[in-house]
Amino acid sequence: MTMKPKWRMAIAPLLLTAALAAGSARAQEVPMVTGQQWTQSTEQVKKVYLIGMTNVLQVETAYQSGNAPSDAQSVIPRLVKGLKGQTLDSVREGLDRWYAANPDRLQRPVVETLWFEVVVPGLKTAK
């Protein structure tokens, strides 16, 4: 996914605030973002969520640089490959379309929907 530099500067304080607020929570206390929250969020909040995920991918990719694990050891290489050519807007729009077409599946986590509806199809076309 690509991101313009001005977006990075604009949302950096938001991400930092969110990270600090969530820093004291244990992993089992952190709620999973589902389609319910997704469909009730603004376009900007959805982009911030996706930017956060993109940042995690970028940090993990940089950390693994030169010693990248195999696909069997990490989902990161498959995520990167499956998202190749996507933009924040194309991913957001794809998730929006899926949840609009499946209103009975709003409890499905966004990360799961991202994987099966965006990444997996992207892997099939990337081969």
Backbone as XML, in Angstrom:
<?xml version="1.0"?>
<chain id="A" units="angstrom">
  <residue number="1" name="MET">
    <atom name="N" x="0.846" y="-1.169" z="0.000"/>
    <atom name="CA" x="0.000" y="0.000" z="0.000"/>
    <atom name="C" x="0.891" y="1.230" z="0.000"/>
  </residue>
  <residue number="2" name="THR">
    <atom name="N" x="0.502" y="2.222" z="-0.722"/>
    <atom name="CA" x="1.285" y="3.441" z="-0.762"/>
    <atom name="C" x="0.617" y="4.510" z="0.084"/>
  </residue>
  <residue number="3" name="MET">
    <atom name="N" x="1.446" y="5.414" z="0.605"/>
    <atom name="CA" x="0.918" y="6.469" z="1.449"/>
    <atom name="C" x="1.695" y="7.736" z="1.165"/>
  </residue>
  <residue number="4" name="LYS">
    <atom name="N" x="1.017" y="8.837" z="0.988"/>
    <atom name="CA" x="1.666" y="10.116" z="0.730"/>
    <atom name="C" x="2.277" y="10.628" z="2.030"/>
  </residue>
  <residue number="5" name="PRO">
    <atom name="N" x="3.454" y="11.274" z="1.937"/>
    <atom name="CA" x="4.140" y="11.772" z="3.136"/>
    <atom name="C" x="3.285" y="12.700" z="3.992"/>
  </residue>
  <residue number="6" name="LYS">
    <atom name="N" x="2.434" y="13.538" z="3.382"/>
    <atom name="CA" x="1.632" y="14.458" z="4.191"/>
    <atom name="C" x="0.685" y="13.708" z="5.118"/>
  </residue>
  <residue number="7" name="TRP">
    <atom name="N" x="0.213" y="12.522" z="4.701"/>
    <atom name="CA" x="-0.654" y="11.724" z="5.581"/>
    <atom name="C" x="0.119" y="11.237" z="6.794"/>
  </residue>
  <residue number="8" name="ARG">
    <atom name="N" x="1.358" y="10.864" z="6.581"/>
    <atom name="CA" x="2.175" y="10.379" z="7.695"/>
    <atom name="C" x="2.300" y="11.440" z="8.775"/>
  </residue>
  <residue number="9" name="MET">
    <atom name="N" x="2.577" y="12.662" z="8.352"/>
    <atom name="CA" x="2.748" y="13.749" z="9.307"/>
    <atom name="C" x="1.425" y="14.113" z="9.969"/>
  </residue>
  <residue number="10" name="ALA">
    <atom name="N" x="0.335" y="14.017" z="9.232"/>
    <atom name="CA" x="-0.965" y="14.407" z="9.768"/>
    <atom name="C" x="-1.481" y="13.421" z="10.799"/>
  </residue>
  <residue number="11" name="ILE">
    <atom name="N" x="-1.185" y="12.140" z="10.621"/>
    <atom name="CA" x="-1.753" y="11.165" z="11.546"/>
    <atom name="C" x="-0.767" y="10.667" z="12.593"/>
  </residue>
  <residue number="12" name="ALA">
    <atom name="N" x="0.492" y="11.047" z="12.477"/>
    <atom name="CA" x="1.480" y="10.598" z="13.451"/>
    <atom name="C" x="1.054" y="10.897" z="14.889"/>
  </residue>
  <residue number="13" name="PRO">
    <atom name="N" x="0.568" y="12.110" z="15.192"/>
    <atom name="CA" x="0.130" y="12.368" z="16.568"/>
    <atom name="C" x="-1.043" y="11.474" z="16.991"/>
  </residue>
  <residue number="14" name="LEU">
    <atom name="N" x="-1.947" y="11.175" z="16.064"/>
    <atom name="CA" x="-3.082" y="10.300" z="16.390"/>
    <atom name="C" x="-2.613" y="8.899" z="16.734"/>
  </residue>
  <residue number="15" name="LEU">
    <atom name="N" x="-1.692" y="8.381" z="15.925"/>
    <atom name="CA" x="-1.169" y="7.038" z="16.174"/>
    <atom name="C" x="-0.402" y="6.972" z="17.487"/>
  </residue>
  <residue number="16" name="LEU">
    <atom name="N" x="0.383" y="8.002" z="17.759"/>
    <atom name="CA" x="1.140" y="8.044" z="19.005"/>
    <atom name="C" x="0.200" y="8.078" z="20.204"/>
  </residue>
  <residue number="17" name="THR">
    <atom name="N" x="-0.832" y="8.896" z="20.131"/>
    <atom name="CA" x="-1.815" y="8.982" z="21.209"/>
    <atom name="C" x="-2.497" y="7.641" z="21.426"/>
  </residue>
  <residue number="18" name="ALA">
    <atom name="N" x="-2.896" y="7.009" z="20.330"/>
    <atom name="CA" x="-3.561" y="5.704" z="20.436"/>
    <atom name="C" x="-2.623" y="4.660" z="21.032"/>
  </residue>
  <residue number="19" name="ALA">
    <atom name="N" x="-1.366" y="4.684" z="20.615"/>
    <atom name="CA" x="-0.404" y="3.719" z="21.137"/>
    <atom name="C" x="-0.164" y="3.924" z="22.623"/>
  </residue>
  <residue number="20" name="LEU">
    <atom name="N" x="-0.054" y="5.167" z="23.041"/>
    <atom name="CA" x="0.159" y="5.449" z="24.462"/>
    <atom name="C" x="-1.058" y="5.077" z="25.294"/>
  </residue>
  <residue number="21" name="ALA">
    <atom name="N" x="-2.246" y="5.340" z="24.759"/>
    <atom name="CA" x="-3.471" y="5.011" z="25.490"/>
    <atom name="C" x="-3.635" y="3.512" z="25.635"/>
  </residue>
  <residue number="22" name="ALA">
    <atom name="N" x="-3.237" y="2.769" z="24.634"/>
    <atom name="CA" x="-3.402" y="1.319" z="24.663"/>
    <atom name="C" x="-2.208" y="0.620" z="25.302"/>
  </residue>
  <residue number="23" name="GLY">
    <atom name="N" x="-1.141" y="1.340" z="25.549"/>
    <atom name="CA" x="0.087" y="0.743" z="26.050"/>
    <atom name="C" x="-0.050" y="-0.012" z="27.350"/>
  </residue>
  <residue number="24" name="SER">
    <atom name="N" x="-0.954" y="0.412" z="28.201"/>
    <atom name="CA" x="-1.081" y="-0.260" z="29.490"/>
    <atom name="C" x="-2.032" y="-1.458" z="29.444"/>
  </residue>
  <residue number="25" name="ALA">
    <atom name="N" x="-2.736" y="-1.641" z="28.351"/>
    <atom name="CA" x="-3.676" y="-2.759" z="28.242"/>
    <atom name="C" x="-2.927" y="-4.037" z="27.908"/>
  </residue>
  <residue number="26" name="ARG">
    <atom name="N" x="-3.366" y="-5.128" z="28.495"/>
    <atom name="CA" x="-2.803" y="-6.423" z="28.152"/>
    <atom name="C" x="-3.420" y="-6.894" z="26.850"/>
  </residue>
  <residue number="27" name="ALA">
    <atom name="N" x="-2.746" y="-7.791" z="26.155"/>
    <atom name="CA" x="-3.190" y="-8.239" z="24.830"/>
    <atom name="C" x="-4.619" y="-8.775" z="24.850"/>
  </residue>
  <residue number="28" name="GLN">
    <atom name="N" x="-4.996" y="-9.532" z="25.862"/>
    <atom name="CA" x="-6.336" y="-10.102" z="25.888"/>
    <atom name="C" x="-7.415" y="-9.045" z="26.160"/>
  </residue>
  <residue number="29" name="GLU">
    <atom name="N" x="-7.022" y="-7.853" z="26.571"/>
    <atom name="CA" x="-7.978" y="-6.780" z="26.822"/>
    <atom name="C" x="-8.207" y="-5.903" z="25.588"/>
  </residue>
  <residue number="30" name="VAL">
    <atom name="N" x="-7.354" y="-6.016" z="24.588"/>
    <atom name="CA" x="-7.465" y="-5.195" z="23.398"/>
    <atom name="C" x="-8.559" y="-5.778" z="22.508"/>
  </residue>
  <residue number="31" name="PRO">
    <atom name="N" x="-9.591" y="-4.992" z="22.224"/>
    <atom name="CA" x="-10.689" y="-5.532" z="21.425"/>
    <atom name="C" x="-10.289" y="-5.696" z="19.962"/>
  </residue>
  <residue number="32" name="MET">
    <atom name="N" x="-10.901" y="-6.676" z="19.330"/>
    <atom name="CA" x="-10.700" y="-6.914" z="17.906"/>
    <atom name="C" x="-11.637" y="-5.987" z="17.145"/>
  </residue>
  <residue number="33" name="VAL">
    <atom name="N" x="-11.122" y="-5.281" z="16.158"/>
    <atom name="CA" x="-11.949" y="-4.394" z="15.336"/>
    <atom name="C" x="-12.723" y="-5.264" z="14.355"/>
  </residue>
  <residue number="34" name="THR">
    <atom name="N" x="-14.034" y="-5.141" z="14.389"/>
    <atom name="CA" x="-14.900" y="-5.938" z="13.525"/>
    <atom name="C" x="-15.566" y="-5.043" z="12.482"/>
  </residue>
  <residue number="35" name="GLY">
    <atom name="N" x="-16.338" y="-5.670" z="11.627"/>
    <atom name="CA" x="-17.090" y="-4.927" z="10.635"/>
    <atom name="C" x="-18.072" y="-3.956" z="11.259"/>
  </residue>
  <residue number="36" name="GLN">
    <atom name="N" x="-18.520" y="-4.258" z="12.464"/>
    <atom name="CA" x="-19.431" y="-3.349" z="13.165"/>
    <atom name="C" x="-18.761" y="-1.990" z="13.369"/>
  </residue>
  <residue number="37" name="GLN">
    <atom name="N" x="-17.535" y="-1.999" z="13.907"/>
    <atom name="CA" x="-16.809" y="-0.741" z="14.101"/>
    <atom name="C" x="-16.413" y="-0.136" z="12.759"/>
  </residue>
  <residue number="38" name="TRP">
    <atom name="N" x="-16.030" y="-0.995" z="11.822"/>
    <atom name="CA" x="-15.607" y="-0.518" z="10.504"/>
    <atom name="C" x="-16.728" y="0.269" z="9.826"/>
  </residue>
  <residue number="39" name="THR">
    <atom name="N" x="-17.908" y="-0.301" z="9.789"/>
    <atom name="CA" x="-19.014" y="0.342" z="9.069"/>
    <atom name="C" x="-19.499" y="1.608" z="9.771"/>
  </residue>
  <residue number="40" name="GLN">
    <atom name="N" x="-19.205" y="1.752" z="11.045"/>
    <atom name="CA" x="-19.616" y="2.939" z="11.780"/>
    <atom name="C" x="-18.527" y="4.017" z="11.790"/>
  </residue>
  <residue number="41" name="SER">
    <atom name="N" x="-17.368" y="3.708" z="11.220"/>
    <atom name="CA" x="-16.233" y="4.639" z="11.230"/>
    <atom name="C" x="-16.256" y="5.561" z="10.020"/>
  </residue>
  <residue number="42" name="THR">
    <atom name="N" x="-15.635" y="6.712" z="10.189"/>
    <atom name="CA" x="-15.492" y="7.654" z="9.087"/>
    <atom name="C" x="-14.388" y="7.160" z="8.155"/>
  </residue>
  <residue number="43" name="GLU">
    <atom name="N" x="-14.343" y="7.748" z="6.979"/>
    <atom name="CA" x="-13.297" y="7.414" z="6.014"/>
    <atom name="C" x="-11.917" y="7.670" z="6.621"/>
  </residue>
  <residue number="44" name="GLN">
    <atom name="N" x="-11.774" y="8.768" z="7.341"/>
    <atom name="CA" x="-10.485" y="9.109" z="7.940"/>
    <atom name="C" x="-10.069" y="8.083" z="9.004"/>
  </residue>
  <residue number="45" name="VAL">
    <atom name="N" x="-10.991" y="7.641" z="9.840"/>
    <atom name="CA" x="-10.671" y="6.647" z="10.865"/>
    <atom name="C" x="-10.269" y="5.325" z="10.209"/>
  </residue>
  <residue number="46" name="LYS">
    <atom name="N" x="-10.962" y="4.962" z="9.141"/>
    <atom name="CA" x="-10.612" y="3.737" z="8.412"/>
    <atom name="C" x="-9.199" y="3.833" z="7.854"/>
  </residue>
  <residue number="47" name="LYS">
    <atom name="N" x="-8.846" y="4.991" z="7.315"/>
    <atom name="CA" x="-7.495" y="5.174" z="6.782"/>
    <atom name="C" x="-6.455" y="5.097" z="7.891"/>
  </residue>
  <residue number="48" name="VAL">
    <atom name="N" x="-6.754" y="5.667" z="9.038"/>
    <atom name="CA" x="-5.822" y="5.604" z="10.167"/>
    <atom name="C" x="-5.596" y="4.149" z="10.581"/>
  </residue>
  <residue number="49" name="TYR">
    <atom name="N" x="-6.648" y="3.358" z="10.621"/>
    <atom name="CA" x="-6.530" y="1.929" z="10.942"/>
    <atom name="C" x="-5.605" y="1.255" z="9.931"/>
  </residue>
  <residue number="50" name="LEU">
    <atom name="N" x="-5.844" y="1.486" z="8.650"/>
    <atom name="CA" x="-5.033" y="0.864" z="7.605"/>
    <atom name="C" x="-3.591" y="1.372" z="7.632"/>
  </residue>
  <residue number="51" name="ILE">
    <atom name="N" x="-3.396" y="2.633" z="7.934"/>
    <atom name="CA" x="-2.037" y="3.178" z="8.048"/>
    <atom name="C" x="-1.307" y="2.509" z="9.214"/>
  </residue>
  <residue number="52" name="GLY">
    <atom name="N" x="-2.007" y="2.293" z="10.305"/>
    <atom name="CA" x="-1.403" y="1.583" z="11.434"/>
    <atom name="C" x="-0.960" y="0.182" z="11.041"/>
  </residue>
  <residue number="53" name="MET">
    <atom name="N" x="-1.813" y="-0.510" z="10.303"/>
    <atom name="CA" x="-1.444" y="-1.854" z="9.843"/>
    <atom name="C" x="-0.261" y="-1.789" z="8.875"/>
  </residue>
  <residue number="54" name="THR">
    <atom name="N" x="-0.275" y="-0.799" z="7.999"/>
    <atom name="CA" x="0.822" y="-0.623" z="7.048"/>
    <atom name="C" x="2.126" y="-0.356" z="7.783"/>
  </residue>
  <residue number="55" name="ASN">
    <atom name="N" x="2.069" y="0.461" z="8.822"/>
    <atom name="CA" x="3.271" y="0.757" z="9.601"/>
    <atom name="C" x="3.830" y="-0.496" z="10.262"/>
  </residue>
  <residue number="56" name="VAL">
    <atom name="N" x="2.967" y="-1.339" z="10.767"/>
    <atom name="CA" x="3.414" y="-2.596" z="11.372"/>
    <atom name="C" x="4.115" y="-3.450" z="10.318"/>
  </residue>
  <residue number="57" name="LEU">
    <atom name="N" x="3.521" y="-3.541" z="9.126"/>
    <atom name="CA" x="4.148" y="-4.304" z="8.040"/>
    <atom name="C" x="5.517" y="-3.730" z="7.675"/>
  </residue>
  <residue number="58" name="GLN">
    <atom name="N" x="5.601" y="-2.401" z="7.590"/>
    <atom name="CA" x="6.868" y="-1.759" z="7.226"/>
    <atom name="C" x="7.940" y="-1.984" z="8.289"/>
  </residue>
  <residue number="59" name="VAL">
    <atom name="N" x="7.562" y="-1.866" z="9.544"/>
    <atom name="CA" x="8.524" y="-2.084" z="10.628"/>
    <atom name="C" x="8.991" y="-3.534" z="10.629"/>
  </residue>
  <residue number="60" name="GLU">
    <atom name="N" x="8.071" y="-4.457" z="10.510"/>
    <atom name="CA" x="8.428" y="-5.883" z="10.513"/>
    <atom name="C" x="9.294" y="-6.225" z="9.300"/>
  </residue>
  <residue number="61" name="THR">
    <atom name="N" x="8.964" y="-5.685" z="8.143"/>
    <atom name="CA" x="9.759" y="-5.932" z="6.936"/>
    <atom name="C" x="11.167" y="-5.378" z="7.106"/>
  </residue>
  <residue number="62" name="ALA">
    <atom name="N" x="11.285" y="-4.182" z="7.659"/>
    <atom name="CA" x="12.608" y="-3.590" z="7.895"/>
    <atom name="C" x="13.388" y="-4.407" z="8.916"/>
  </residue>
  <residue number="63" name="TYR">
    <atom name="N" x="12.717" y="-4.870" z="9.957"/>
    <atom name="CA" x="13.373" y="-5.665" z="10.997"/>
    <atom name="C" x="13.913" y="-6.971" z="10.420"/>
  </residue>
  <residue number="64" name="GLN">
    <atom name="N" x="13.148" y="-7.565" z="9.513"/>
    <atom name="CA" x="13.534" y="-8.852" z="8.929"/>
    <atom name="C" x="14.500" y="-8.703" z="7.756"/>
  </residue>
  <residue number="65" name="SER">
    <atom name="N" x="14.786" y="-7.492" z="7.359"/>
    <atom name="CA" x="15.635" y="-7.237" z="6.195"/>
    <atom name="C" x="16.935" y="-8.024" z="6.287"/>
  </residue>
  <residue number="66" name="GLY">
    <atom name="N" x="17.236" y="-8.716" z="5.207"/>
    <atom name="CA" x="18.465" y="-9.500" z="5.160"/>
    <atom name="C" x="18.339" y="-10.866" z="5.799"/>
  </residue>
  <residue number="67" name="ASN">
    <atom name="N" x="17.291" y="-11.098" z="6.565"/>
    <atom name="CA" x="17.087" y="-12.381" z="7.225"/>
    <atom name="C" x="15.593" y="-12.696" z="7.255"/>
  </residue>
  <residue number="68" name="ALA">
    <atom name="N" x="14.938" y="-12.489" z="6.129"/>
    <atom name="CA" x="13.491" y="-12.668" z="6.055"/>
    <atom name="C" x="13.119" y="-14.136" z="6.261"/>
  </residue>
  <residue number="69" name="PRO">
    <atom name="N" x="12.113" y="-14.381" z="7.091"/>
    <atom name="CA" x="11.663" y="-15.758" z="7.290"/>
    <atom name="C" x="10.911" y="-16.254" z="6.061"/>
  </residue>
  <residue number="70" name="SER">
    <atom name="N" x="10.775" y="-17.546" z="5.966"/>
    <atom name="CA" x="10.023" y="-18.130" z="4.856"/>
    <atom name="C" x="8.531" y="-17.865" z="5.046"/>
  </residue>
  <residue number="71" name="ASP">
    <atom name="N" x="7.764" y="-18.096" z="3.999"/>
    <atom name="CA" x="6.314" y="-17.932" z="4.086"/>
    <atom name="C" x="5.710" y="-18.823" z="5.171"/>
  </residue>
  <residue number="72" name="ALA">
    <atom name="N" x="6.337" y="-19.969" z="5.425"/>
    <atom name="CA" x="5.831" y="-20.881" z="6.448"/>
    <atom name="C" x="6.072" y="-20.353" z="7.862"/>
  </residue>
  <residue number="73" name="GLN">
    <atom name="N" x="7.022" y="-19.432" z="8.020"/>
    <atom name="CA" x="7.364" y="-18.909" z="9.333"/>
    <atom name="C" x="6.697" y="-17.579" z="9.660"/>
  </residue>
  <residue number="74" name="SER">
    <atom name="N" x="6.195" y="-16.885" z="8.647"/>
    <atom name="CA" x="5.627" y="-15.560" z="8.870"/>
    <atom name="C" x="4.600" y="-15.246" z="7.784"/>
  </residue>
  <residue number="75" name="VAL">
    <atom name="N" x="3.563" y="-14.519" z="8.167"/>
    <atom name="CA" x="2.566" y="-14.086" z="7.184"/>
    <atom name="C" x="2.984" y="-12.787" z="6.504"/>
  </residue>
  <residue number="76" name="ILE">
    <atom name="N" x="3.994" y="-12.117" z="7.027"/>
    <atom name="CA" x="4.400" y="-10.810" z="6.512"/>
    <atom name="C" x="4.741" y="-10.858" z="5.014"/>
  </residue>
  <residue number="77" name="PRO">
    <atom name="N" x="5.571" y="-11.796" z="4.552"/>
    <atom name="CA" x="5.874" y="-11.805" z="3.122"/>
    <atom name="C" x="4.618" y="-11.983" z="2.256"/>
  </residue>
  <residue number="78" name="ARG">
    <atom name="N" x="3.689" y="-12.804" z="2.716"/>
    <atom name="CA" x="2.450" y="-13.004" z="1.950"/>
    <atom name="C" x="1.568" y="-11.767" z="2.001"/>
  </residue>
  <residue number="79" name="LEU">
    <atom name="N" x="1.505" y="-11.090" z="3.142"/>
    <atom name="CA" x="0.739" y="-9.850" z="3.230"/>
    <atom name="C" x="1.279" y="-8.810" z="2.262"/>
  </residue>
  <residue number="80" name="VAL">
    <atom name="N" x="2.592" y="-8.642" z="2.265"/>
    <atom name="CA" x="3.221" y="-7.649" z="1.395"/>
    <atom name="C" x="2.953" y="-7.993" z="-0.068"/>
  </residue>
  <residue number="81" name="LYS">
    <atom name="N" x="3.131" y="-9.247" z="-0.420"/>
    <atom name="CA" x="2.913" y="-9.677" z="-1.807"/>
    <atom name="C" x="1.443" y="-9.537" z="-2.208"/>
  </residue>
  <residue number="82" name="GLY">
    <atom name="N" x="0.539" y="-9.921" z="-1.324"/>
    <atom name="CA" x="-0.888" y="-9.851" z="-1.620"/>
    <atom name="C" x="-1.435" y="-8.437" z="-1.684"/>
  </residue>
  <residue number="83" name="LEU">
    <atom name="N" x="-0.763" y="-7.506" z="-1.029"/>
    <atom name="CA" x="-1.205" y="-6.104" z="-1.036"/>
    <atom name="C" x="-0.488" y="-5.269" z="-2.098"/>
  </residue>
  <residue number="84" name="LYS">
    <atom name="N" x="0.439" y="-5.886" z="-2.807"/>
    <atom name="CA" x="1.206" y="-5.153" z="-3.829"/>
    <atom name="C" x="0.247" y="-4.541" z="-4.850"/>
  </residue>
  <residue number="85" name="GLY">
    <atom name="N" x="0.461" y="-3.267" z="-5.131"/>
    <atom name="CA" x="-0.368" y="-2.559" z="-6.099"/>
    <atom name="C" x="-1.619" y="-1.935" z="-5.500"/>
  </residue>
  <residue number="86" name="GLN">
    <atom name="N" x="-1.898" y="-2.230" z="-4.242"/>
    <atom name="CA" x="-3.059" y="-1.658" z="-3.563"/>
    <atom name="C" x="-2.698" y="-0.293" z="-2.993"/>
  </residue>
  <residue number="87" name="THR">
    <atom name="N" x="-3.704" y="0.526" z="-2.792"/>
    <atom name="CA" x="-3.547" y="1.808" z="-2.110"/>
    <atom name="C" x="-4.426" y="1.780" z="-0.867"/>
  </residue>
  <residue number="88" name="LEU">
    <atom name="N" x="-4.247" y="2.768" z="-0.006"/>
    <atom name="CA" x="-5.121" y="2.858" z="1.164"/>
    <atom name="C" x="-6.577" y="2.923" z="0.730"/>
  </residue>
  <residue number="89" name="ASP">
    <atom name="N" x="-6.842" y="3.729" z="-0.299"/>
    <atom name="CA" x="-8.219" y="3.879" z="-0.760"/>
    <atom name="C" x="-8.766" y="2.603" z="-1.381"/>
  </residue>
  <residue number="90" name="SER">
    <atom name="N" x="-7.953" y="1.887" z="-2.155"/>
    <atom name="CA" x="-8.467" y="0.661" z="-2.775"/>
    <atom name="C" x="-8.762" y="-0.412" z="-1.733"/>
  </residue>
  <residue number="91" name="VAL">
    <atom name="N" x="-7.930" y="-0.499" z="-0.706"/>
    <atom name="CA" x="-8.181" y="-1.467" z="0.369"/>
    <atom name="C" x="-9.424" y="-1.049" z="1.155"/>
  </residue>
  <residue number="92" name="ARG">
    <atom name="N" x="-9.513" y="0.233" z="1.505"/>
    <atom name="CA" x="-10.679" y="0.729" z="2.247"/>
    <atom name="C" x="-11.956" y="0.478" z="1.453"/>
  </residue>
  <residue number="93" name="GLU">
    <atom name="N" x="-11.928" y="0.800" z="0.177"/>
    <atom name="CA" x="-13.108" y="0.602" z="-0.663"/>
    <atom name="C" x="-13.474" y="-0.877" z="-0.780"/>
  </residue>
  <residue number="94" name="GLY">
    <atom name="N" x="-12.462" y="-1.739" z="-0.881"/>
    <atom name="CA" x="-12.719" y="-3.179" z="-0.940"/>
    <atom name="C" x="-13.371" y="-3.689" z="0.336"/>
  </residue>
  <residue number="95" name="LEU">
    <atom name="N" x="-12.883" y="-3.237" z="1.477"/>
    <atom name="CA" x="-13.485" y="-3.633" z="2.756"/>
    <atom name="C" x="-14.894" y="-3.071" z="2.881"/>
  </residue>
  <residue number="96" name="ASP">
    <atom name="N" x="-15.078" y="-1.823" z="2.469"/>
    <atom name="CA" x="-16.413" y="-1.217" z="2.499"/>
    <atom name="C" x="-17.397" y="-2.033" z="1.653"/>
  </residue>
  <residue number="97" name="ARG">
    <atom name="N" x="-16.971" y="-2.408" z="0.442"/>
    <atom name="CA" x="-17.840" y="-3.188" z="-0.451"/>
    <atom name="C" x="-18.196" y="-4.534" z="0.167"/>
  </residue>
  <residue number="98" name="TRP">
    <atom name="N" x="-17.192" y="-5.188" z="0.760"/>
    <atom name="CA" x="-17.446" y="-6.517" z="1.318"/>
    <atom name="C" x="-18.447" y="-6.432" z="2.473"/>
  </residue>
  <residue number="99" name="TYR">
    <atom name="N" x="-18.241" y="-5.499" z="3.390"/>
    <atom name="CA" x="-19.167" y="-5.385" z="4.521"/>
    <atom name="C" x="-20.552" y="-4.936" z="4.071"/>
  </residue>
  <residue number="100" name="ALA">
    <atom name="N" x="-20.632" y="-4.098" z="3.036"/>
    <atom name="CA" x="-21.938" y="-3.680" z="2.507"/>
    <atom name="C" x="-22.671" y="-4.867" z="1.877"/>
  </residue>
  <residue number="101" name="ALA">
    <atom name="N" x="-21.922" y="-5.750" z="1.233"/>
    <atom name="CA" x="-22.524" y="-6.922" z="0.590"/>
    <atom name="C" x="-22.813" y="-8.046" z="1.579"/>
  </residue>
  <residue number="102" name="ASN">
    <atom name="N" x="-22.238" y="-7.957" z="2.772"/>
    <atom name="CA" x="-22.395" y="-9.008" z="3.778"/>
    <atom name="C" x="-22.792" y="-8.418" z="5.131"/>
  </residue>
  <residue number="103" name="PRO">
    <atom name="N" x="-23.935" y="-7.726" z="5.206"/>
    <atom name="CA" x="-24.319" y="-7.070" z="6.465"/>
    <atom name="C" x="-24.565" y="-8.048" z="7.611"/>
  </residue>
  <residue number="104" name="ASP">
    <atom name="N" x="-24.774" y="-9.301" z="7.295"/>
    <atom name="CA" x="-24.973" y="-10.316" z="8.332"/>
    <atom name="C" x="-23.648" y="-10.820" z="8.903"/>
  </residue>
  <residue number="105" name="ARG">
    <atom name="N" x="-22.516" y="-10.329" z="8.390"/>
    <atom name="CA" x="-21.198" y="-10.784" z="8.841"/>
    <atom name="C" x="-20.391" y="-9.658" z="9.487"/>
  </residue>
  <residue number="106" name="LEU">
    <atom name="N" x="-21.070" y="-8.689" z="10.100"/>
    <atom name="CA" x="-20.382" y="-7.551" z="10.698"/>
    <atom name="C" x="-19.526" y="-7.928" z="11.904"/>
  </residue>
  <residue number="107" name="GLN">
    <atom name="N" x="-19.702" y="-9.106" z="12.448"/>
    <atom name="CA" x="-18.868" y="-9.529" z="13.583"/>
    <atom name="C" x="-17.523" y="-10.071" z="13.126"/>
  </residue>
  <residue number="108" name="ARG">
    <atom name="N" x="-17.357" y="-10.249" z="11.821"/>
    <atom name="CA" x="-16.082" y="-10.745" z="11.289"/>
    <atom name="C" x="-15.009" y="-9.674" z="11.496"/>
  </residue>
  <residue number="109" name="PRO">
    <atom name="N" x="-13.864" y="-10.047" z="12.078"/>
    <atom name="CA" x="-12.788" y="-9.080" z="12.291"/>
    <atom name="C" x="-12.292" y="-8.487" z="10.972"/>
  </residue>
  <residue number="110" name="VAL">
    <atom name="N" x="-11.954" y="-7.213" z="10.997"/>
    <atom name="CA" x="-11.480" y="-6.519" z="9.802"/>
    <atom name="C" x="-10.198" y="-7.168" z="9.281"/>
  </residue>
  <residue number="111" name="VAL">
    <atom name="N" x="-9.304" y="-7.561" z="10.171"/>
    <atom name="CA" x="-8.046" y="-8.167" z="9.732"/>
    <atom name="C" x="-8.317" y="-9.485" z="9.002"/>
  </residue>
  <residue number="112" name="GLU">
    <atom name="N" x="-9.317" y="-10.229" z="9.425"/>
    <atom name="CA" x="-9.690" y="-11.471" z="8.740"/>
    <atom name="C" x="-10.268" y="-11.167" z="7.357"/>
  </residue>
  <residue number="113" name="THR">
    <atom name="N" x="-11.122" y="-10.165" z="7.292"/>
    <atom name="CA" x="-11.701" y="-9.762" z="6.016"/>
    <atom name="C" x="-10.605" y="-9.257" z="5.084"/>
  </residue>
  <residue number="114" name="LEU">
    <atom name="N" x="-9.682" y="-8.481" z="5.601"/>
    <atom name="CA" x="-8.562" y="-7.994" z="4.809"/>
    <atom name="C" x="-7.784" y="-9.169" z="4.220"/>
  </residue>
  <residue number="115" name="TRP">
    <atom name="N" x="-7.510" y="-10.156" z="5.046"/>
    <atom name="CA" x="-6.733" y="-11.313" z="4.594"/>
    <atom name="C" x="-7.461" y="-12.069" z="3.477"/>
  </residue>
  <residue number="116" name="PHE">
    <atom name="N" x="-8.696" y="-12.484" z="3.741"/>
    <atom name="CA" x="-9.401" y="-13.353" z="2.797"/>
    <atom name="C" x="-9.986" y="-12.632" z="1.586"/>
  </residue>
  <residue number="117" name="GLU">
    <atom name="N" x="-10.293" y="-11.355" z="1.718"/>
    <atom name="CA" x="-10.949" y="-10.643" z="0.611"/>
    <atom name="C" x="-10.010" y="-9.739" z="-0.179"/>
  </residue>
  <residue number="118" name="VAL">
    <atom name="N" x="-8.826" y="-9.435" z="0.372"/>
    <atom name="CA" x="-7.881" y="-8.571" z="-0.336"/>
    <atom name="C" x="-6.549" y="-9.285" z="-0.568"/>
  </residue>
  <residue number="119" name="VAL">
    <atom name="N" x="-5.950" y="-9.795" z="0.498"/>
    <atom name="CA" x="-4.615" y="-10.387" z="0.390"/>
    <atom name="C" x="-4.633" y="-11.683" z="-0.415"/>
  </residue>
  <residue number="120" name="VAL">
    <atom name="N" x="-5.503" y="-12.619" z="-0.073"/>
    <atom name="CA" x="-5.528" y="-13.911" z="-0.780"/>
    <atom name="C" x="-5.800" y="-13.731" z="-2.272"/>
  </residue>
  <residue number="121" name="PRO">
    <atom name="N" x="-6.805" y="-12.940" z="-2.671"/>
    <atom name="CA" x="-6.972" y="-12.701" z="-4.111"/>
    <atom name="C" x="-5.750" y="-12.020" z="-4.735"/>
  </residue>
  <residue number="122" name="GLY">
    <atom name="N" x="-5.097" y="-11.147" z="-3.995"/>
    <atom name="CA" x="-3.877" y="-10.504" z="-4.489"/>
    <atom name="C" x="-2.747" y="-11.493" z="-4.692"/>
  </residue>
  <residue number="123" name="LEU">
    <atom name="N" x="-2.663" y="-12.493" z="-3.827"/>
    <atom name="CA" x="-1.640" y="-13.537" z="-3.980"/>
    <atom name="C" x="-1.901" y="-14.362" z="-5.237"/>
  </residue>
  <residue number="124" name="LYS">
    <atom name="N" x="-3.156" y="-14.617" z="-5.527"/>
    <atom name="CA" x="-3.490" y="-15.421" z="-6.713"/>
    <atom name="C" x="-3.130" y="-14.694" z="-7.999"/>
  </residue>
  <residue number="125" name="THR">
    <atom name="N" x="-3.316" y="-13.390" z="-8.029"/>
    <atom name="CA" x="-2.985" y="-12.636" z="-9.245"/>
    <atom name="C" x="-1.503" y="-12.296" z="-9.317"/>
  </residue>
  <residue number="126" name="ALA">
    <atom name="N" x="-0.792" y="-12.360" z="-8.193"/>
    <atom name="CA" x="0.628" y="-12.023" z="-8.170"/>
    <atom name="C" x="1.508" y="-13.153" z="-8.682"/>
  </residue>
  <residue number="127" name="LYS">
    <atom name="N" x="0.959" y="-14.340" z="-8.812"/>
    <atom name="CA" x="1.767" y="-15.509" z="-9.228"/>
    <atom name="C" x="2.056" y="-15.508" z="-10.695"/>
  </residue>
</chain>
